[in-house]
Amino acid sequence: KKMGNNLEITYGFGYSPYGKTMIASTPKGICALEFYESSHEDVFERLTSNWKNAKFAQDNTLAQEELNKIFIHKEKIDLYVKGTNFQINVWKALLNIKEGEVFTYSDIAELLGKPKSVRAVATAIASNHIGYLIPCHRVISKTAAMGGYRWGIPRKKILLACETFDTLSNNQ
């Protein structure tokens, strides 16, 4: 409700194994992780519109350090999310999907005890601003189609392929 009033957000741009990446954090945890192609203006605009009253400071060095912790060192990172109760419950359900597994939107709705809320689940997943860490890429349609992914279907396929490979490698 306060739209980030008195909240300090440090953000920056760097690189992850999945391309150019923006990451933003508060003292309480990561509040955004978004991939982008050519221009970072769209992802920064989404960040500032989600946290209209926050104070922003750019630090690309810190951003790259955070990205390295996540993608190279595989460190656990605290998250700081903002959403409706329903969105947060959907995102919590996504956190329980293991690497290398995929669920359908219907599966998530069933897990939440709301089997008729498939569209609402899809909308909540689409509003996730913490890509990769809240693994919305692990959700596919009932037909196994790779439907809408904010950061591009090719990236979603790569994320899933890498996780499947890592899972298979670790099980041998």
NORRA-V387843 format. One record per helix or strand. SS is the DSSP state (h for helix, s for strand). FROM is the first residue (numbers start at 0). LEN is the number of residues. If there is no record, write none. Layout:
SS&FROM&LEN  SS&FROM&LEN
//
This chain:
s&7&9  s&18&8  s&28&7  h&40&10  s&54&4  h&59&12  s&78&1  h&84&11  s&102&2  h&104&7  h&117&9  s&129&1  h&135&3  s&138&2  h&152&18
//
